[in-house]
Amino acid sequence: MVSQFLFATGIENSNPTIEGGAYRQDELEKCGHYQHWKTDFDLVEQLGIRFLRYGPPIHKTFLGVGKYDWSFADETFRDLHQRDIVPIVDLCHFGVPSWIGNFQNPDFPALFAGYARAFAQRFPWVQLYTPVNEMYICAEFSALYGWWNEQLRSDQAFVNALKLIVKANILAMSAILEIRPDALFIQSESSEYFHAENPAAIKPAEIMNAKRFLSLDLNYGWRVDSEMYEYLMDNGMTRDEYHFYLGNNLKQYCIMGNDYYQTNEHRVSADGSTRGSGEVFGYTVITRQYHDRYRLPVMHTETNLWQGPNGDEAVNWFWKEWANVLRVRNDGVPIVGFTWYSLTDQVDWDSALRENNGTVNPLGLYDLNRQIRPVGQAYKQLISDWKQVLPTQSVCLQVPIIVPSESEQPWARQKKEEAKQARQNVANTVIKTNQSVQ
């Protein structure tokens, strides 16, 4: 049973399509993971990291309804199990298989839930999941900005994508819980803030600051404010669809993951246009806003910065983010983990994956030759210094995290059975409540 702070990294597995669906930006391919996955897992161990945001490439694994190619996942997850690395399984990262099409497909939620259930059945020792990564960003970049996948640019397309993506996440959580009743879900979601640059910009900034919560509001069954309700209804969501989210709240199984980059804060002009503001409030202030809303344990699930000409730019940002994590923790927010994303450099994120240029982005703990960067050295030292100082499990989480090697121990089986019974008790209570109302 794990009781320490969740120091994590991730292996970038974004795979959206661009060019009208003709080309897929497969980051696992571009970053060399298919060829060097064993080396990549070696690097995780060398850093002293026990938790890895990682998932199989959905477009290569999910071949059709009930059809899966688990060959790569079998190899990689077997190896993670042997190393006792705890995966936080990232099942959908900005893309879907070509046969599904894109995030406008109304069949996507049910299809994805079937995929999630099949994964949980094949890898029953896996406990931690991020079913759909950055739900808000995925819908925004695909259906509002027109950059990925369906490449649409309208509020109606955005709302349609968002409601289907969040529904897919909820149905996947439910499906996984049927197989692994003590599963925990770490939502990795971008934490944003919009600053009005003059009085005329206050109203559009307020709307954007309400809109940024929509994915988590729907996912956690939070009643949106009246303006956002009208926005959803005006752009294609029905009352029945809205009530689906209110009635399928799995918040008690969730950890709120907040991603924060220098690009997450924005200046808003009077006409509603935005541009990057750089870090103004920072992770501490914005995370408190999200925590005050949802009252869930928190994990810092993504950050990075380019290693620039001085060689210390990423290191300095890393230490700033870590200081923010400690500030949040000292303020009483139950923060359970920190993540530098990703393990290696990435490719073409300078264009937000809109272009296939092959540009290497020096964002990783290691470069693409698998040589450690200064920020990797800094993270390794920080983990060594702090890993025994920040126990969080007994304080923040009621369900223990079971490492792979202990998944079949009698006590672990008992914990799973207790979680299953607790889930059944909740279901019985809901049934009785509904019957009494009727």
LODREN-455421 format. One line per field, with one value per residue (C-alpha): residue in one letter; residue number from 1; z, x, y. Coordinates in steps of 0.02 Angstrom, whole numbers, plus 50000, padded with zeros to 5 digits. Layout:
res c(a:...)
n c(NUM:...)
zz c(Z:...)
xx c(X:...)
yy c(Y:...)
***
This chain:
res c(m:v:s:q:f:l:f:a:t:g:i:e:n:s:n:p:t:i:e:g:g:a:y:r:q:d:e:l:e:k:c:g:h:y:q:h:w:k:t:d:f:d:l:v:e:q:l:g:i:r:f:l:r:y:g:p:p:i:h:k:t:f:l:g:v:g:k:y:d:w:s:f:a:d:e:t:f:r:d:l:h:q:r:d:i:v:p:i:v:d:l:c:h:f:g:v:p:s:w:i:g:n:f:q:n:p:d:f:p:a:l:f:a:g:y:a:r:a:f:a:q:r:f:p:w:v:q:l:y:t:p:v:n:e:m:y:i:c:a:e:f:s:a:l:y:g:w:w:n:e:q:l:r:s:d:q:a:f:v:n:a:l:k:l:i:v:k:a:n:i:l:a:m:s:a:i:l:e:i:r:p:d:a:l:f:i:q:s:e:s:s:e:y:f:h:a:e:n:p:a:a:i:k:p:a:e:i:m:n:a:k:r:f:l:s:l:d:l:n:y:g:w:r:v:d:s:e:m:y:e:y:l:m:d:n:g:m:t:r:d:e:y:h:f:y:l:g:n:n:l:k:q:y:c:i:m:g:n:d:y:y:q:t:n:e:h:r:v:s:a:d:g:s:t:r:g:s:g:e:v:f:g:y:t:v:i:t:r:q:y:h:d:r:y:r:l:p:v:m:h:t:e:t:n:l:w:q:g:p:n:g:d:e:a:v:n:w:f:w:k:e:w:a:n:v:l:r:v:r:n:d:g:v:p:i:v:g:f:t:w:y:s:l:t:d:q:v:d:w:d:s:a:l:r:e:n:n:g:t:v:n:p:l:g:l:y:d:l:n:r:q:i:r:p:v:g:q:a:y:k:q:l:i:s:d:w:k:q:v:l:p:t:q:s:v:c:l:q:v:p:i:i:v:p:s:e:s:e:q:p:w:a:r:q:k:k:e:e:a:k:q:a:r:q:n:v:a:n:t:v:i:k:t:n:q:s:v:q)
n c(1:2:3:4:5:6:7:8:9:10:11:12:13:14:15:16:17:18:19:20:21:22:23:24:25:26:27:28:29:30:31:32:33:34:35:36:37:38:39:40:41:42:43:44:45:46:47:48:49:50:51:52:53:54:55:56:57:58:59:60:61:62:63:64:65:66:67:68:69:70:71:72:73:74:75:76:77:78:79:80:81:82:83:84:85:86:87:88:89:90:91:92:93:94:95:96:97:98:99:100:101:102:103:104:105:106:107:108:109:110:111:112:113:114:115:116:117:118:119:120:121:122:123:124:125:126:127:128:129:130:131:132:133:134:135:136:137:138:139:140:141:142:143:144:145:146:147:148:149:150:151:152:153:154:155:156:157:158:159:160:161:162:163:164:165:166:167:168:169:170:171:172:173:174:175:176:177:178:179:180:181:182:183:184:185:186:187:188:189:190:191:192:193:194:195:196:197:198:199:200:201:202:203:204:205:206:207:208:209:210:211:212:213:214:215:216:217:218:219:220:221:222:223:224:225:226:227:228:229:230:231:232:233:234:235:236:237:238:239:240:241:242:243:244:245:246:247:248:249:250:251:252:253:254:255:256:257:258:259:260:261:262:263:264:265:266:267:268:269:270:271:272:273:274:275:276:277:278:279:280:281:282:283:284:285:286:287:288:289:290:291:292:293:294:295:296:297:298:299:300:301:302:303:304:305:306:307:308:309:310:311:312:313:314:315:316:317:318:319:320:321:322:323:324:325:326:327:328:329:330:331:332:333:334:335:336:337:338:339:340:341:342:343:344:345:346:347:348:349:350:351:352:353:354:355:356:357:358:359:360:361:362:363:364:365:366:367:368:369:370:371:372:373:374:375:376:377:378:379:380:381:382:383:384:385:386:387:388:389:390:391:392:393:394:395:396:397:398:399:400:401:402:403:404:405:406:407:408:409:410:411:412:413:414:415:416:417:418:419:420:421:422:423:424:425:426:427:428:429:430:431:432:433:434:435:436:437:438)
zz c(50000:49949:50078:50003:49899:49715:49623:49441:49261:49101:48930:48803:48705:48618:48452:48372:48185:48079:47894:47887:47969:47843:47966:48147:48266:48359:48495:48549:48373:48357:48526:48491:48629:48521:48493:48663:48787:48894:48905:48948:49093:49148:49153:49262:49386:49380:49435:49585:49515:49560:49469:49280:49177:49033:48914:48760:48592:48571:48380:48370:48509:48485:48313:48314:48423:48536:48434:48516:48481:48653:48593:48635:48795:48853:48835:48914:49058:49099:49114:49223:49336:49353:49397:49522:49435:49467:49304:49299:49142:49010:48894:48777:48744:48615:48482:48438:48314:48134:48125:48262:48168:48293:48448:48359:48348:48467:48482:48556:48742:48739:48626:48739:48895:48813:48779:48959:49025:48912:48971:49155:49126:49042:49171:49335:49439:49374:49497:49441:49284:49185:49064:48954:48967:48973:48920:48904:48798:48688:48648:48629:48511:48408:48394:48442:48375:48228:48256:48277:48236:48174:48149:48180:48242:48328:48501:48448:48392:48553:48665:48568:48584:48768:48818:48726:48795:48975:48954:48887:49040:49159:49072:49069:49256:49289:49179:49263:49437:49389:49364:49494:49630:49721:49564:49582:49442:49424:49310:49218:49167:49118:49254:49171:49216:49110:49160:49100:49034:49046:49114:48948:48954:49124:49054:48922:49051:49175:49043:49003:49187:49206:49046:49102:49234:49116:49092:49278:49322:49211:49265:49451:49440:49488:49443:49321:49342:49246:49109:49073:49078:48944:48845:48848:48805:48666:48587:48580:48752:48807:48982:48989:48939:49072:49204:49153:49225:49385:49409:49372:49497:49534:49622:49774:49668:49599:49627:49540:49432:49386:49240:49242:49113:49078:48940:49057:49099:48972:48945:48880:48771:48760:48600:48686:48600:48709:48713:48834:48992:49060:49243:49342:49483:49466:49515:49698:49672:49526:49609:49764:49651:49582:49754:49832:49699:49704:49874:49812:49842:49715:49610:49505:49349:49216:49194:49092:49012:48871:48918:48840:48798:48979:49017:49181:49121:49148:49316:49379:49324:49405:49573:49559:49528:49672:49786:49731:49774:49949:49968:49920:50042:50183:50152:50195:50022:50017:49874:49842:49698:49574:49392:49267:49096:49008:49032:48865:48749:48639:48455:48370:48526:48480:48352:48474:48360:48220:48104:48062:48061:48164:48281:48442:48596:48740:48876:48948:49097:48961:48781:48637:48646:48822:48901:49062:49060:49205:49255:49263:49382:49486:49496:49543:49687:49743:49752:49853:49972:49997:49972:50158:50212:50126:50175:50112:50091:50267:50272:50098:50029:50102:49974:49978:49819:49791:49700:49562:49661:49801:49696:49736:49921:50039:50116:49942:49893:50053:50013:49840:49916:50042:49901:49802:49951:49982:49801:49814:49974:49884:49740:49859:49948:49782:49735:49902:49888:49712:49768:49915:49801:49681)
xx c(50000:50068:50067:50187:50158:50127:50281:50240:50287:50201:50240:50157:50025:49923:49853:49733:49706:49740:49726:49544:49580:49713:49859:49871:49991:50048:50164:50214:50283:50360:50447:50515:50421:50368:50552:50621:50484:50595:50725:50589:50532:50714:50722:50566:50649:50813:50721:50645:50469:50336:50186:50173:50037:50029:49909:49899:49875:49687:49695:49805:49718:49531:49498:49309:49161:49227:49388:49555:49739:49818:49990:50083:49984:50017:50205:50214:50095:50173:50338:50264:50190:50357:50442:50304:50274:50097:50015:49886:49805:49768:49640:49595:49717:49646:49603:49490:49512:49478:49329:49242:49279:49289:49209:49047:48999:48852:48904:49073:49024:48954:49093:49226:49145:49159:49343:49372:49284:49386:49548:49499:49456:49622:49726:49630:49781:49769:49683:49716:49640:49621:49488:49484:49627:49591:49410:49387:49543:49500:49328:49395:49538:49434:49267:49288:49461:49454:49629:49606:49492:49325:49408:49246:49229:49063:48986:48863:49002:49097:48949:48914:49094:49102:48943:48995:49173:49114:48979:49113:49219:49074:49020:49201:49220:49061:49118:49288:49209:49107:49272:49380:49266:49412:49469:49518:49502:49622:49547:49689:49609:49680:49660:49628:49598:49544:49596:49497:49618:49492:49315:49233:49317:49245:49087:49173:49305:49169:49087:49253:49289:49122:49147:49316:49229:49104:49191:49219:49046:48965:49085:49057:48870:48889:48741:48806:48758:48610:48715:48807:48643:48573:48734:48722:48536:48559:48694:48612:48610:48439:48366:48373:48555:48594:48507:48610:48763:48673:48613:48776:48892:49046:49137:49176:49295:49389:49546:49544:49699:49749:49867:49955:50069:50125:49994:49847:49812:49741:49709:49535:49496:49329:49284:49309:49473:49610:49798:49919:49956:50092:50090:49991:49900:49995:49952:49914:49776:49693:49697:49615:49474:49447:49462:49340:49215:49229:49308:49407:49585:49699:49846:49959:49948:50046:50173:50330:50432:50559:50740:50803:50973:51025:50991:50902:50733:50643:50729:50675:50495:50501:50552:50419:50284:50347:50341:50160:50119:50190:50095:49931:49967:50013:49850:49755:49710:49734:49859:49919:50042:50148:50191:50318:50248:50326:50468:50549:50545:50391:50370:50268:50182:50250:50108:49988:50002:49918:50066:50173:50344:50445:50502:50575:50513:50640:50510:50557:50652:50756:50791:50744:50916:50863:50995:50941:50906:50943:50760:50770:50917:50822:50667:50771:50850:50684:50604:50751:50739:50550:50482:50482:50423:50254:50143:49968:49877:49808:49752:49682:49618:49501:49542:49722:49826:49880:50045:50049:50150:50023:49865:49827:49873:49731:49721:49709:49570:49480:49495:49422:49277:49245:49244:49123:49006:49016:48971:48822:48764:48767:48667:48537:48521:48490:48356:48266:48275:48202:48063:48017:48011:47896)
yy c(50000:50170:50309:50436:50591:50549:50613:50579:50607:50556:50485:50599:50503:50637:50578:50703:50709:50863:50907:50858:50691:50643:50646:50590:50676:50519:50584:50407:50384:50556:50544:50370:50279:50132:50093:50146:50103:49992:50129:50254:50146:50131:50321:50330:50214:50311:50468:50378:50401:50273:50350:50366:50448:50324:50241:50133:50220:50212:50224:50069:49971:50001:49926:49913:49868:49731:49720:49760:49739:49726:49672:49833:49862:49683:49708:49879:49851:49684:49775:49912:49779:49692:49858:49901:50068:50127:50185:50323:50257:50387:50304:50448:50590:50711:50581:50435:50291:50338:50220:50322:50484:50626:50700:50745:50561:50530:50347:50393:50388:50211:50148:50223:50149:49978:50009:50063:49908:49795:49876:49857:49673:49639:49734:49709:49762:49941:50057:50237:50312:50472:50409:50565:50689:50877:50865:51053:51080:50931:51004:51181:51140:51017:51107:51291:51336:51215:51146:50958:50812:50881:51053:51149:51328:51358:51361:51227:51110:51147:51108:50949:50891:50939:50850:50691:50694:50717:50585:50467:50502:50469:50309:50249:50281:50183:50039:50031:50033:49880:49787:49877:49949:50033:50126:50308:50436:50582:50713:50799:50964:51131:51264:51432:51613:51763:51940:52091:52222:52365:52393:52352:52182:52134:52051:51942:51894:51843:51733:51649:51623:51535:51435:51366:51260:51176:51009:50982:51051:50920:50783:50815:50849:51032:51143:51273:51455:51526:51606:51444:51347:51462:51444:51255:51254:51382:51274:51105:51026:50965:50968:50778:50780:50908:50804:50653:50741:50790:50611:50520:50601:50493:50633:50526:50421:50571:50671:50840:50854:51032:51065:51232:51313:51491:51492:51457:51639:51760:51946:51984:52135:52227:52134:51966:51925:51851:51838:51759:51856:51742:51696:51825:51735:51572:51393:51430:51558:51469:51298:51372:51433:51258:51177:51300:51250:51060:51020:50871:50811:50894:50835:50947:50839:50936:51074:51107:51244:51250:51234:51396:51471:51491:51309:51349:51413:51247:51219:51390:51358:51186:51259:51394:51263:51157:51309:51334:51154:51177:51340:51256:51114:51233:51327:51169:51105:50915:50905:50728:50738:50834:50799:50863:50822:50738:50614:50658:50806:50824:50862:51000:51065:51238:51240:51154:51001:51098:51071:50921:51004:50881:51022:50954:51047:51040:51012:50844:50778:50693:50740:50624:50543:50493:50606:50689:50875:50994:50992:50802:50815:50942:50830:50678:50775:50846:50673:50609:50757:50760:50583:50542:50714:50724:50577:50612:50449:50430:50612:50642:50479:50350:50216:50152:50147:49968:49946:49814:49687:49685:49681:49498:49504:49453:49627:49704:49584:49631:49817:49787:49690:49829:49957:49848:49836:50023:50057:49940:50026:50194:50121:50048:50216:50304:50176:50197:50386:50384:50267:50379:50531:50441)
***
